[in-house]
Amino acid sequence: MVAAIDRVEQRAADVRRAFAPGAPPIVDDAGRDETSFPTIDPLSVAAPEGAYFIERGADGQARYTRGGTFVLRDGRLCAPDGQPVLGATRRGVLEPLEIDPVDLSLGRARRVHLDASGALAYERDVVDPRTGAVQSQSVVAGRLALARFAAGTRLQPDGDGATAPPGITPHVGVPGDGTFAPVAPMRRESSGIDVDRSLDRLRIAYRQLDALQGAFRARYGVEKSAIDLVK
């Protein structure tokens, strides 16, 4: 009975996540090949095949996702659920990507976007101290980090993303670094879950659970009758 309930919960979770960009299926037979399609969102990118973006989960641990539909929250690049997206900065470490706090507070960060190299870039106006002329300057806050796992590694679904199995460390780099291909700017990844297939499997799981409950009720009725006869 517990296993049947777990199957229903897994199938229901796949249905709920069927429209989340890059979401992997919990049950393999509900999966489909991911595709990407154009969008006008300058903070939306599609990852190269086999690569994942890296988020910092609420527990501080890394979470991996194919869903590159990002947003800015207080100048920080985040996943739609608010978790920060990690990238490489001038400090040479992986950390959340964010716009310079001074530029943010002065409201001078314009045309914020992600490019094919994974750079979180924007434009700002600066004043030449010698001439007083206002000039436009391009700024790169950092580059998206990408992760790749050894073939056959099975990630563990976690929300719209996934976590790595214990003891498994991915290869990490940035788009276009020679080991990872560039990302595709202004594209949105589809879900890795087939909604029609997952709904069909959910209906089957519910029917199996109903049948099992019926069998348990019937067995209970027989046992109760036997006990009543003994009494």
N, C-alpha and C positions, 0 to 999 in steps of 0.2 A: 504493500500500500504506500509506504514512504517513497519507494522508487517511482511509483506512478505519479505521485504528487510532484516529485522533483521534475519529472519529464514535462508535466504541464507547466510548471513554473519556468523551465528553460525555454519551452516553445513560446510562452507568452512574452518572455523577455526578448526573444528574437523578433517577434511581431512589433513590440514597442520600439525597437531600434532599427526597424527596416528602412527608415528614411534619414537616419543619421549618417552624414558623410563619412565614408571609410569604416563604418562599424563592422567588426567581424562577427560571424555567427557563433553562437554558443554550441549549436549542434550542426555538424558539418553538412548534413543533407539539406539544410536550409540556405546554403551559400550560393553565391553566383559570382561570375567574374566582374570585377570593378571596372567602371569606365569613368571618364570625366567629361564635363561639358562646359561651354563658355559661360562666364558670368561677368557682370560689370563691377564686381566687388574688387577693389585694388588690394585687399588684404586676404584674398582667397587664392591659394595655389594648390596644384596637384603634385604629389610626391612621385619620384621615379619608381619604376617597378621594383618591388621587393624592399623598399625603404620606408621608414617610419619617421614621423616627427616626434619630438620628445617634449612631454609636458611634465611639470612638477605637480604631483597629486596632492590632495589635501593632507595626506600623511607624510609629505616630504619626499616620497619615493618617486622614481621615474615611472612615467606611464607612456606608452607608445601608441600612436594613432596614425592612420592614413588620412584622417579628416583634416584638411588644411584650410578650413573656413575659420579664420581668426578675427578677433575684434580688439580694439584698443580700450583699455579701462585705466583711467588715470595715467595715460601715457604708456602703459605696459601692454605688450602683445599677449593676448590670452586666448585660450580655447573658449567656445561659447559658454561653457559651464563656469568660466571665471578662473580656471587654473592657468598659471603662467606658462608660456612657451619658452623653451630653452634654446640658446644659441651661443655662437662664439663671438666674443667681443675683443676689444683691444687688450684687455687684461689677460687674454689667453686661457680663459676658463669658461666652462659652460655655466651660464647664468641666464635669468630672465631677460628678454630683450625689451628695452624701453627707450623712449625718447628722452633726450637730455632734459633734466628737470627745469633748467633755466629757460630753455626754449618753450617748454610746456607751460610754465607759469606766465611767460610773456605772451603766450598765444601766437608765437611766430613759426610754428611748425606747420607747413603747408604741403599738400599733395603727398601725404604719407602713403607708402605702397610697399609691396614686396616684389622684387624682380627675380629674374631667372637664376641668379646666383644665390638666392635666398636672403638677400640683403633687405633689412628693414630700413628704408631710405625715405628722406623727406627734404623739402626745400625750406630755407629760411632767408630772410632779408637781413643783410648786415650793412653797416655804414662804414665806408672807408674813412678812417680818422684824418687822412691828409686832405681829401677832396670833399668829404661830406656826401659823396655820391652813394646812393643805395644800390647794392648789388645782391643778386640772388646767389645763394651758395647751397650746394648739394651736401647733405650730411648722411652718413651711414651709421646707424646705431649698433649694428652687428649683423650676423648672418645666421639664419636658421640652422640648427643642428639636425643631422639625419642619422638614423641608426639602421643597421642591417644585421640580421641574425644568420647563423649557420643554417644551411639547408636542413629541413626536417625539424627545426625548432618549433614547438607548439606554444604560442603565447596564450596566456590565460585572460579571457575577456574580463574587462573591468569598465563598466559604464560604456561609453562610446569608443573606448580604447582598449588597451590590454596591458598586462604586466608580464615581465619576463619570468620564466621558471627559476626557482632558487639555484644559485650558482652559475647562471648563464649570463655572460657579459657580451653585449653587442659590439660590433665595429662601429665607431662613431666618426663622422666627418661633416663636411658641408657640401651643398650642391656645387657641382662643377669642379670638384677638387682633384679629379682624376680617378677617384674610386666611386664617386657618386655622380650620376648625370644631373644636369640642371633641373630645377623644378619648373612647372608650367604655370606662369603667372595668369591671374584672372581666369582660372578654371576651378570647377567644383567637382570633387570626387563623389561618385555615387556610393550608396551603401553596398556592403558586401553581402547583404541578405536579400533573398528573393521573397518579396512580401506575399505573393500568391502561394508559393510553396510552403512558406512558414505558416500561413493561415490554415492551409490544408493539413499540415502536420499537427497543428494545434487542435483542430477538430478531431483528428484521429486519437490524439492523446486524451482528450476529454471523453471520447467514447470508451476508450480502454479503461479509464478511471471509473466511469459509470458502471461498466461491466464488472470490474473488480469489486466495487462497492456492493453491487447486487449479489455477487457471489458470497461476500462476507455476511450480508444480511440473511441470505438463505441459510448459510451454515449456522449462523447464530440462532436462527429460528429452529433448525433441526436439533441443535444441542439443547436449547431451552426446553423444547418439547420432551426430549429424552430425560432431562432432569426432572421435569414436572411428573413424568410417568413414574420415575423412581420414588419421588416423594409420595 
